[in-house]
């Protein structure tokens, strides 16, 4: 099984965490997450993953409440969607999160 994992700093207080694994050349597991540092603690803001074989996006507010959105796409599409969405929208997600709103 091939695995890839990395962190990309987007700003001093924002980063993207990426993980995926593949079996036989096909994505079998993934997680892509935007994290924002608040009071020296990294907090999850948006996470895409396939926990329990259920592809979804979790959005968090600063109070820790979560909103789950089901995604009806395949693993490769969801992984690409996650990377693209966070790369393009991380500043908006961060601003909403810090205002106490859901991203």
N, C-alpha and C positions, 0 to 999 in steps of 0.2 A: 504494500500500500504506500503510495506516494503522499507526502504531506507538505504543505507550505504554510508558514506562519510568519507574520511580520507586523510591525507597528510603523505607521507613518505619522510624523508630526505635521499637523496642519497649521498650528500656531503654538505659541508658548503654553497655552492652556486648552488645546484641543488636539486630539489625535484619532486616527482610525486604526482599529485592530482588525486584522484579517487572518482567517484560518480556513483552509479547506484541505480535504483529503480526497483521493481518487483511487478507485479499484478498476483495473482493466481499462484505464484511460477515461473512465467516467466519474464525474463528481459523485461522491457517496456521502459527504458530510461537509457542512460549511457554517461559518459564522463571520459576519462583518458587522462591526460596531463602531459608532461614534462615541467618544468619551470626552468629557469636559472636566477640567480640574476646578473644583470649588473648595476653598479653604484647605488646600493641599491634599484633597482627596479626589481621585479620579472617579467620576460618576458616569454611568451609562445614560445615553440620551436617546439613541436609536440603535436597534439591533435587528439584523436580519439573520435568521437561522432556520434549521430544519429539525429542531428537537422533536423527538417522538414521531419522526417521518411526516411532519406537518410543516410545510414551508410557510413562514409568516414574518411579519415585521412587528417588533415591539417598540412603542414610543413611550418615553417616560417623562414625567414632569419633575420639577425640582423637589417636590414633596415625596417622590418615590412611587407615585401611582402610575400604573401601566395601562396602556391601551394596546390591544392585540389586533392586527389586521391580517387576515388570511390572504395568501398569494396563490393564485391558481396558475402557476407556471412550473416548468421543470427546474431541476437543480441548476443546470448551467445558466439558464435564463435568469433565475433568481440571484445567483452569484454575481453575474454581470450587472443586473439591476441594482443590487446593493452597493457595489463599488461605485457605479456611476452616480447613483442618488446621493451618496455621502460626499463624493468628490464635488458635486455640483451644488449641494444645498447645505453643507455643514455650517456655514455662517448663519443662515436663517434658522436652522435647527438649534444652534447654540444660543442665539438671541432669544428665541421663544422659550427655551428651557430656562434660561436665567431670569426671564420675566415671570416664570411660574406657569407657563402655558405648555401644552403638549406640542411637540415639534410637528 
